[in-house]
Amino acid sequence: MRQTHDLVTLLDRFAGLRVLVVGEAMLDVDLEGQARGLCREAPVPVVALRRRRHAPGGAANTAANLAALGASVQLVSAVGDDDEADLLARALDGAGVDTSVLARRPRSTTIAKQRVVADGQIVARLDQGGDEPPDVDTEATLVAALADGAAEAHAVVVSDNGAGLMTSRLRRAVAETRPGLLVVDAREPSAYRDARPSVVKPNYDEAVRLLGARHLDPGPARGEQIQAGSEELLARTGARLVCVTLDADGALLLEAGQPPYRTYARAVAHPRVSGAGDTFVSALTLALAAGGAPRAAVELAEGAAELVVTEAGTTTCTATALRQHVAGADKALPLPALAEQVSAHRRSGKRIVFTNGCFDLLHRGHVGYLSRAKALGDVLVVGVNSDESVRRLKGADRPVCADSARVRVLSALSCIDHVIVFDQDTPGEIIEELRPEVYVKGGDYSRERLPEAAQVERLGGTLHFLPYEDESTTSIIERIRTGAR
């Protein structure tokens, strides 16, 4: 299947994909209520319980997210023989996950995490189960199910939380399955090096442990630290791709022979978020299995994670919600509204970056260029030449894609905060109104060839020239016309 960068096209291909998930299934429980003062017996709050919520967690949450995104999913795992196992099985059945190999272990306890929430704040968490390897018979059942299920699956996802289920025998079985796509989300990613995974998705803590590096506070330095260790992370995991999630700082995609690619998360203030990493790896898996280019896949994954962190507790992302999200209509604004948004960003101390172009047939050169432009500040605004403007600049046979379609595709990129269409040959009116601190253009420009250069500098901004990767819309169109590869 030919790789695509079109996010909506990728979403449409999710339906019908078959995915097998192996790992520790958990039950997440939220006990929600109101604080009623302090307990007489001890200095702890009394919580009047109002609601009890159950949701799949761990590997079960990954499976539920995959199903919500449209895939056919089988979960290979083991639970205890208790009430928590019954609740988890019902939740998974309701989510459309195949639980025929959710093995029951007599005299064992299902892994469960219960959060006590008072007035929206977690005041305690009660954990049960974990660190309990499966017995020999259960292990044999899981190994056989893994071998059978992987043969029919488009992808296999390992969700290893380090809770004891993924024994050395099961890890060897993963290595022997040789699926078309193997995605590993593990507490210790290097344990799967011999399996030569397609993708490994460590979070920041797991990545710095692999590097033996110092833990840094959230911020740009984390991304720089991971980029510096990219070759070592690829070597230690044995993976073709390593995607490191950085929480509020987005994610970094590492691939041998390619520059690191950064996604950016929208700031979401919510004190109770769990399971966003499971959502991220689910969308990433399906996008790659559907033929998505790695950069497009990680953009979709970032969008899916962005949706679930707006909800309290453990939840899933649906294909419908993600399709609406990547359409990105809220990023496209007329100039007066955009100017108000930019003024608000500036009042909060943010640095505005502006760039512009036709962006006809968005390709990897554009995507890498825009990601690097975002890194020069805090807010990236992209001006897009209207159809009429493109015709004046490029000729009567351009653009290939209408400006509405180009805006839609650009808006799906996490690095872009705002998009605006302009009819003039240059974006001078936008620059005058927004007064960006940084104006970015491609390396095929120079100050002398840039009509807006003097205007930007008069307004106190600086110019920055970034090279495109070796790709162009014109060359793509020519290859299509001639049938060349």
MIDRENDREN-381426 format. One line per 3 residues: number of its first residue (from 1); their letters; for each residue x, y, z of C-alpha. Coordinates in steps of 0.1 Angstrom, whole numbers, plus 5000, padded with zeros to 4 digits. Layout:
NUM> A> X,Y,Z  ... $
//
This chain:
1> MRQ> 5000,5000,5000  5013,5034,4990  5021,5057,5019 $
4> THD> 4999,5087,5024  5001,5120,5044  4964,5127,5041 $
7> LVT> 4950,5122,5076  4913,5119,5067  4922,5093,5041 $
10> LLD> 4941,5073,5068  4911,5075,5091  4889,5061,5064 $
13> RFA> 4912,5031,5061  4910,5021,5098  4877,5001,5094 $
16> GLR> 4885,4965,5087  4920,4965,5101  4927,4936,5125 $
19> VLV> 4949,4942,5155  4960,4918,5183  4969,4933,5217 $
22> VGE> 4990,4914,5242  4998,4926,5277  4984,4934,5312 $
25> AML> 4947,4941,5312  4936,4963,5341  4905,4978,5355 $
28> DVD> 4904,5016,5362  4879,5027,5388  4870,5063,5396 $
31> LEG> 4852,5068,5429  4839,5104,5426  4822,5125,5453 $
34> QAR> 4823,5156,5474  4846,5164,5504  4827,5166,5537 $
37> GLC> 4854,5177,5560  4880,5156,5579  4875,5122,5593 $
40> REA> 4874,5119,5631  4897,5089,5632  4925,5104,5611 $
43> PVP> 4934,5137,5594  4920,5126,5560  4890,5139,5540 $
46> VVA> 4856,5122,5542  4843,5118,5506  4806,5115,5500 $
49> LRR> 4805,5091,5471  4783,5102,5442  4794,5081,5413 $
52> RRH> 4815,5050,5405  4830,5046,5370  4847,5016,5355 $
55> APG> 4869,5016,5324  4895,4993,5308  4930,5002,5317 $
58> GAA> 4965,4992,5305  4964,4968,5275  4926,4967,5279 $
61> NTA> 4925,5004,5273  4947,5001,5242  4923,4975,5229 $
64> ANL> 4893,4996,5236  4908,5026,5219  4917,5005,5188 $
67> AAL> 4881,4993,5187  4867,5028,5191  4888,5039,5161 $
70> GAS> 4872,5013,5140  4896,4983,5141  4887,4946,5148 $
73> VQL> 4906,4938,5180  4915,4907,5200  4930,4911,5235 $
76> VSA> 4954,4883,5247  4957,4887,5284  4950,4872,5318 $
79> VGD> 4929,4884,5348  4919,4870,5382  4887,4852,5390 $
82> DDE> 4870,4880,5409  4845,4908,5406  4870,4932,5390 $
85> ADL> 4875,4906,5362  4838,4905,5356  4835,4943,5354 $
88> LAR> 4865,4945,5330  4851,4917,5307  4817,4935,5305 $
91> ALD> 4834,4968,5297  4855,4952,5270  4825,4934,5255 $
94> GAG> 4807,4967,5254  4836,4983,5236  4835,4956,5209 $
97> VDT> 4868,4939,5219  4872,4901,5214  4879,4887,5249 $
100> SVL> 4879,4850,5240  4915,4849,5252  4911,4869,5284 $
103> ARR> 4922,4840,5305  4909,4836,5341  4934,4826,5368 $
106> PRS> 4919,4810,5399  4931,4824,5432  4946,4854,5414 $
109> TTI> 4937,4891,5417  4928,4913,5387  4950,4944,5384 $
112> AKQ> 4929,4974,5394  4936,5010,5401  4909,5028,5422 $
115> RVV> 4911,5066,5423  4892,5084,5450  4882,5118,5437 $
118> ADG> 4869,5146,5458  4855,5177,5440  4875,5169,5409 $
121> QIV> 4908,5162,5427  4924,5129,5433  4929,5124,5471 $
124> ARL> 4940,5087,5471  4947,5058,5448  4942,5022,5458 $
127> DQG> 4961,4996,5437  4956,4958,5437  4972,4930,5418 $
130> GDE> 5003,4931,5397  5038,4915,5398  5022,4881,5395 $
133> PPD> 5035,4860,5366  5010,4836,5349  5011,4799,5358 $
136> VDT> 5025,4775,5332  4991,4765,5318  4980,4802,5314 $
139> EAT> 5013,4811,5299  5009,4783,5273  4974,4794,5265 $
142> LVA> 4986,4830,5259  5016,4819,5237  4993,4797,5215 $
145> ALA> 4967,4825,5212  4994,4850,5203  5007,4828,5175 $
148> DGA> 4973,4821,5161  4960,4857,5163  4991,4873,5149 $
151> AEA> 4989,4853,5118  4956,4869,5109  4964,4904,5122 $
154> HAV> 4976,4935,5103  4994,4946,5135  5004,4933,5169 $
157> VVS> 5006,4957,5199  5025,4948,5230  5013,4967,5261 $
160> DNG> 5037,4958,5288  5033,4977,5320  5059,4956,5339 $
163> AGL> 5032,4940,5360  5045,4904,5355  5024,4890,5327 $
166> MTS> 5049,4894,5299  5073,4866,5308  5105,4858,5289 $
169> RLR> 5086,4830,5271  5059,4854,5260  5085,4880,5248 $
172> RAV> 5101,4852,5228  5067,4844,5213  5063,4880,5203 $
175> AET> 5097,4879,5185  5086,4847,5167  5053,4860,5154 $
178> RPG> 5069,4883,5128  5038,4904,5121  5037,4929,5094 $
181> LLV> 5036,4957,5120  5049,4952,5156  5043,4981,5180 $
184> VDA> 5058,4979,5215  5046,5001,5244  5066,4988,5273 $
187> REP> 5080,5000,5306  5114,4985,5295  5115,4988,5257 $
190> SAY> 5149,4972,5254  5134,4939,5265  5119,4936,5230 $
193> RDA> 5151,4944,5211  5154,4909,5197  5119,4911,5182 $
196> RPS> 5131,4940,5160  5099,4960,5165  5085,4983,5138 $
199> VVK> 5078,5009,5164  5087,5015,5200  5067,5041,5220 $
202> PNY> 5085,5050,5252  5074,5080,5273  5099,5105,5284 $
205> DEA> 5108,5087,5317  5113,5054,5299  5135,5071,5272 $
208> VRL> 5158,5088,5297  5162,5055,5316  5172,5038,5283 $
211> LGA> 5198,5066,5277  5210,5066,5313  5204,5103,5312 $
214> RHL> 5193,5130,5337  5156,5136,5341  5148,5172,5330 $
217> DPG> 5118,5194,5338  5091,5199,5311  5102,5222,5284 $
220> PAR> 5122,5225,5252  5153,5210,5268  5136,5176,5269 $
223> GEQ> 5131,5175,5232  5168,5185,5226  5179,5158,5250 $
226> IQA> 5159,5131,5232  5171,5143,5198  5207,5141,5209 $
229> GSE> 5201,5105,5220  5182,5094,5189  5208,5070,5175 $
232> ELL> 5212,5054,5209  5175,5050,5214  5171,5033,5180 $
235> ART> 5200,5010,5187  5189,5000,5222  5154,4992,5211 $
238> GAR> 5162,4976,5178  5132,4995,5163  5128,5010,5129 $
241> LVC> 5109,5039,5145  5110,5053,5180  5083,5077,5190 $
244> VTL> 5089,5094,5224  5058,5110,5240  5067,5142,5260 $
247> DAD> 5033,5148,5276  5024,5185,5272  5055,5190,5250 $
250> GAL> 5041,5168,5223  5061,5139,5208  5093,5132,5189 $
253> LLE> 5095,5107,5160  5130,5092,5155  5139,5073,5123 $
256> AGQ> 5173,5062,5111  5186,5084,5083  5158,5110,5088 $
259> PPY> 5158,5142,5108  5138,5140,5140  5102,5151,5136 $
262> RTY> 5083,5170,5164  5046,5172,5171  5031,5198,5194 $
265> ARA> 5003,5193,5219  4977,5220,5227  4979,5231,5263 $
268> VAH> 4950,5215,5282  4946,5223,5319  4931,5191,5335 $
271> PRV> 4942,5176,5368  4929,5141,5360  4942,5125,5329 $
274> SGA> 4951,5088,5325  4955,5065,5295  4965,5091,5269 $
277> GDT> 4995,5071,5260  4973,5041,5252  4952,5063,5229 $
280> FVS> 4984,5076,5212  4998,5042,5205  4964,5029,5192 $
283> ALT> 4960,5057,5166  4997,5054,5157  4993,5017,5151 $
286> LAL> 4963,5020,5129  4977,5049,5109  5008,5030,5101 $
289> AAG> 4989,4998,5094  4967,5018,5070  4997,5029,5050 $
292> GAP> 5003,5062,5066  5037,5079,5063  5054,5079,5098 $
295> RAA> 5050,5117,5102  5013,5116,5093  5008,5087,5117 $
298> VEL> 5023,5105,5146  5002,5136,5138  4971,5115,5140 $
301> AEG> 4983,5099,5172  4989,5134,5187  4954,5145,5177 $
304> AAE> 4938,5114,5193  4957,5119,5226  4948,5156,5225 $
307> LVV> 4912,5147,5225  4912,5123,5254  4932,5146,5277 $
310> TEA> 4902,5170,5277  4882,5143,5295  4886,5133,5332 $
313> GTT> 4898,5098,5339  4904,5070,5314  4885,5073,5282 $
316> TCT> 4887,5064,5245  4889,5083,5212  4864,5075,5185 $
319> ATA> 4870,5077,5148  4842,5103,5144  4857,5126,5170 $
322> LRQ> 4892,5123,5155  4879,5130,5120  4863,5162,5133 $
325> HVA> 4894,5171,5151  4918,5167,5122  4896,5188,5100 $
328> GAD> 4909,5216,5121  4883,5242,5111  4889,5261,5143 $
331> KAL> 4924,5270,5132  4913,5289,5101  4904,5325,5110 $
334> PLP> 4897,5358,5091  4923,5385,5098  4904,5405,5125 $
337> ALA> 4897,5374,5146  4933,5362,5140  4947,5395,5151 $
340> EQV> 4927,5393,5184  4940,5357,5190  4976,5368,5183 $
343> SAH> 4973,5398,5207  4961,5374,5234  4990,5351,5228 $
346> RRS> 5014,5380,5229  4999,5393,5262  5007,5359,5277 $
349> GKR> 5043,5362,5267  5043,5340,5236  5065,5345,5206 $
352> IVF> 5047,5346,5172  5062,5329,5142  5047,5335,5107 $
355> TNG> 5053,5318,5074  5034,5316,5041  5032,5297,5009 $
358> CFD> 5010,5279,4984  5014,5245,5001  4998,5227,4971 $
361> LLH> 5001,5189,4974  5015,5190,5010  5046,5168,5011 $
364> RGH> 5073,5158,5036  5094,5188,5028  5066,5211,5038 $
367> VGY> 5059,5191,5069  5095,5191,5081  5098,5228,5073 $
370> LSR> 5067,5237,5093  5077,5217,5123  5111,5234,5124 $
373> AKA> 5094,5268,5120  5073,5261,5150  5104,5255,5171 $
376> LGD> 5115,5291,5165  5087,5304,5188  5055,5295,5206 $
379> VLV> 5027,5301,5181  5029,5293,5144  5006,5312,5120 $
382> VGV> 5006,5300,5084  4994,5322,5055  4980,5303,5025 $
385> NSD> 4978,5318,4990  4943,5317,4977  4935,5298,4945 $
388> ESV> 4936,5330,4924  4968,5341,4940  4984,5307,4932 $
391> RRL> 4973,5309,4896  4990,5343,4892  5022,5329,4908 $
394> KGA> 5023,5294,4894  5003,5294,4862  4968,5285,4849 $
397> DRP> 4971,5248,4858  4977,5254,4895  4967,5249,4922 $
400> VCA> 4961,5212,4921  4942,5214,4954  4917,5242,4963 $
403> DSA> 4926,5266,4991  4898,5251,5013  4914,5216,5010 $
406> RVR> 4949,5230,5016  4937,5247,5047  4921,5215,5059 $
409> VLS> 4953,5195,5055  4975,5221,5071  4952,5225,5100 $
412> ALS> 4956,5188,5108  4993,5194,5116  4999,5198,5153 $
415> CID> 5027,5223,5148  5003,5249,5132  4982,5270,5156 $
418> HVI> 4964,5293,5131  4958,5294,5093  4947,5323,5071 $
421> VFD> 4941,5325,5034  4952,5357,5015  4944,5369,4980 $
424> QDT> 4974,5392,4975  5007,5382,4959  5025,5388,4992 $
427> PGE> 5013,5386,5028  5021,5422,5036  4987,5430,5051 $
430> IIE> 4989,5400,5074  5024,5409,5086  5014,5445,5092 $
433> ELR> 4985,5434,5114  5001,5405,5133  5037,5420,5137 $
436> PEV> 5053,5385,5140  5086,5383,5160  5099,5358,5135 $
439> YVK> 5092,5355,5097  5102,5322,5082  5108,5314,5046 $
442> GGD> 5124,5285,5027  5161,5283,5019  5154,5291,4982 $
445> YSR> 5147,5327,4993  5172,5353,5004  5167,5387,5020 $
448> ERL> 5172,5404,4987  5145,5383,4970  5119,5388,4998 $
451> PEA> 5096,5418,4993  5084,5417,5029  5119,5417,5045 $
454> AQV> 5121,5455,5052  5085,5455,5065  5092,5426,5090 $
457> ERL> 5123,5444,5103  5105,5478,5105  5080,5461,5128 $
460> GGT> 5107,5447,5150  5107,5411,5137  5136,5389,5124 $
463> LHF> 5140,5369,5093  5148,5332,5094  5155,5309,5063 $
466> LPY> 5150,5272,5066  5159,5247,5039  5132,5223,5025 $
469> EDE> 5139,5186,5025  5147,5173,4989  5111,5174,4976 $
472> STT> 5088,5199,4957  5053,5200,4945  5064,5208,4910 $
475> SII> 5086,5176,4909  5057,5155,4923  5033,5168,4896 $
478> ERI> 5059,5161,4869  5064,5125,4881  5026,5120,4880 $
481> RTG> 5024,5134,4845  5053,5113,4831  5045,5082,4851 $
484> AR> 5081,5082,4866  5088,5067,4900 $
//
